[in-house]
Amino acid sequence: MKKYLVLTILCILTLTACNQPTAEESAYPNEVIETIMTRRSVRQYNDEPISHEVMDKILECGIHAPNGMNAQRWEVRVVESKKWVDDVTAAYKNSLAEDSPMAEQFKDPNFKNIFRNASSVIFISHRPGPCTQIDCGLMAGNMVNAAKSLGVSSVIMMSPISFFSTEEGKPFLETLALSEGQELLLCIGMGYSDQQPETPERRYSKVKYIQ
């Protein structure tokens, strides 16, 4: 009788242990919060392309972000062409003065392109209005978090956008075929990470309750 009792207790303890979450699993209460808390901006990618099935889901999540009055005053373009990205990078480099601080990035041996070396680039434009910059920011947030959940890394950028308003950049802007009145606002580099960025410090002291 004692033998069976001991075996029963051991079985219960084993099953209980198997059902206990690991330290990694219990770090966050659910997958959504884990995705948000573990996403990082990546600036080095390998050459593996993102399938259209995966990209379509990322874009779908993006356009389901909230936007003012559901006006949807934005447009999205996805560039997958390596030639296009390389040509933009070359034109941008040629437009810089040799002593420009922005020219320093081209000296990095890991440098591939001005979109933080990403293999795909998502451009988001808006028809300027009271809420449109917020709308586009919310869209970008949905996209990068959806990408993270699908194993795709990303980085949100605004610095390359100014190039498209220059004489050297206008021909490339035209190839994006944006509707009249649309203005580029930001872009997102996406791909499969070739680095593991550290977690940056977050300043929780900036958050306060007013009671």
C-alpha positions in Angstrom: 0.0 0.0 0.0 2.8 2.4 0.9 4.5 1.5 -2.3 1.5 2.6 -4.4 1.1 5.7 -2.3 4.7 6.8 -2.9 4.3 6.1 -6.7 1.1 8.2 -6.8 2.7 11.1 -5.0 5.7 10.9 -7.4 3.4 10.9 -10.4 1.5 14.0 -9.1 4.8 15.8 -8.4 6.1 15.0 -11.9 2.9 16.2 -13.6 2.9 19.4 -11.6 6.5 20.1 -12.5 5.8 19.5 -16.2 2.9 22.0 -16.1 5.0 24.7 -14.4 6.0 27.6 -16.8 9.7 28.0 -17.3 11.3 31.3 -16.2 11.3 32.4 -19.9 7.6 31.6 -20.3 6.5 33.3 -17.1 8.4 36.5 -17.8 5.4 38.1 -19.4 1.7 37.5 -18.9 0.8 36.9 -22.6 2.3 36.7 -26.1 1.2 40.2 -27.1 3.1 41.8 -24.1 6.1 39.6 -24.7 6.2 40.7 -28.4 6.1 44.4 -27.4 8.6 44.0 -24.6 11.2 42.0 -26.5 11.1 43.8 -29.9 14.3 45.6 -30.7 15.4 47.9 -33.6 17.8 45.9 -35.8 20.4 47.5 -38.1 22.1 44.4 -39.5 20.2 41.8 -41.6 21.1 38.7 -43.6 20.0 38.4 -47.3 17.0 36.1 -46.7 13.9 37.6 -48.3 10.6 38.0 -46.6 7.9 35.9 -48.3 4.8 37.7 -49.6 2.7 35.5 -47.2 4.5 36.9 -44.2 4.7 40.5 -45.6 1.0 40.5 -46.4 0.1 39.7 -42.8 2.4 42.4 -41.5 0.8 45.0 -43.9 -2.7 43.8 -42.9 -1.9 44.4 -39.3 -0.6 47.8 -40.2 -3.7 49.0 -41.9 -5.9 47.8 -39.1 -4.3 50.3 -36.7 -6.7 53.0 -35.4 -6.8 56.2 -37.4 -8.6 59.5 -37.1 -12.2 59.3 -38.2 -11.2 56.2 -40.2 -10.1 58.6 -42.9 -7.2 56.4 -43.9 -5.2 59.3 -45.3 -2.1 57.2 -45.8 -0.6 55.0 -48.5 2.0 52.2 -48.2 4.6 51.1 -50.6 6.9 48.0 -50.2 10.2 47.9 -52.0 11.8 44.5 -52.4 14.1 45.4 -55.3 17.8 45.2 -54.2 18.7 47.2 -57.3 16.3 50.0 -56.3 17.7 50.1 -52.8 21.3 50.0 -54.1 20.6 52.8 -56.6 19.0 55.0 -54.0 22.0 54.4 -51.7 24.5 55.3 -54.4 22.6 58.5 -55.3 22.4 59.5 -51.7 26.1 58.9 -51.2 26.9 61.0 -54.3 24.7 63.9 -53.0 26.8 64.2 -49.7 29.8 66.3 -49.2 32.9 64.3 -48.3 33.1 65.9 -44.8 29.4 65.4 -44.1 28.7 63.5 -40.8 26.2 61.3 -42.8 29.1 60.2 -45.0 30.7 58.4 -42.1 28.2 55.5 -42.3 29.7 54.5 -45.7 33.0 53.7 -44.0 31.5 50.9 -41.9 32.6 47.5 -43.3 29.2 46.1 -42.5 27.4 48.9 -44.5 25.0 47.7 -47.2 22.4 50.4 -47.7 21.0 53.6 -46.2 18.0 51.7 -44.9 20.0 50.2 -42.1 21.0 47.3 -44.4 17.4 45.9 -44.5 16.4 43.6 -47.4 12.9 45.1 -47.7 11.7 48.7 -47.1 8.1 49.8 -46.3 7.4 53.4 -47.1 4.4 55.1 -45.4 3.1 58.4 -46.7 0.2 60.6 -45.6 -2.0 63.3 -46.9 -1.3 65.9 -44.2 -4.1 66.4 -41.7 -4.7 67.0 -38.0 -4.1 63.3 -37.0 -2.2 61.8 -39.9 1.2 61.7 -38.3 -0.2 59.9 -35.3 -2.1 57.6 -37.7 1.1 56.6 -39.5 2.9 56.1 -36.2 0.3 53.8 -35.0 0.4 51.9 -38.3 4.2 51.6 -38.1 3.9 50.3 -34.5 1.4 47.6 -35.6 3.7 46.6 -38.4 6.9 46.2 -36.4 5.2 44.3 -33.6 3.4 42.0 -36.1 6.7 41.5 -37.8 8.4 40.5 -34.5 5.7 38.0 -33.8 6.4 36.4 -37.1 10.2 36.3 -36.6 10.9 39.3 -38.8 13.1 42.2 -37.4 12.7 45.8 -38.2 13.8 49.4 -37.7 11.7 52.6 -38.1 13.5 55.4 -39.9 12.8 59.0 -40.8 16.4 60.1 -41.8 16.3 58.7 -45.3 13.0 60.4 -46.1 14.5 63.9 -46.6 16.6 62.6 -49.5 13.5 62.0 -51.6 12.7 65.7 -51.6 16.0 66.5 -53.2 16.7 66.7 -56.9 18.7 63.5 -56.8 16.0 61.8 -54.9 12.9 62.9 -56.8 13.3 60.2 -59.6 13.1 57.5 -57.0 10.2 59.1 -55.3 8.3 59.0 -58.6 8.8 55.3 -58.8 6.8 54.9 -55.6 3.8 56.2 -57.5 2.1 57.9 -54.6 -1.2 59.6 -55.2 -1.4 63.4 -55.5 -1.1 65.2 -52.2 0.7 62.3 -50.5 3.9 63.0 -48.7 6.5 60.5 -47.5 6.6 60.5 -43.7 8.6 57.5 -42.6 10.0 54.1 -43.7 10.6 50.8 -42.0 13.5 48.5 -42.8 12.6 44.8 -42.5 14.4 41.5 -42.7 15.9 38.7 -40.8 18.3 39.8 -38.1 22.0 39.4 -38.3 22.6 40.8 -34.8 21.2 40.7 -31.2 20.8 44.3 -30.0 20.9 44.9 -26.3 17.9 46.1 -24.4 18.1 49.9 -24.0 17.4 51.6 -20.7 13.8 52.8 -20.4 13.1 55.8 -18.1 10.2 54.7 -16.0 10.6 57.9 -13.9 9.0 59.8 -16.8 5.7 58.0 -16.1 3.5 59.5 -13.3 0.0 59.0 -12.1 -2.2 62.0 -11.4 -4.7 61.1 -8.7 
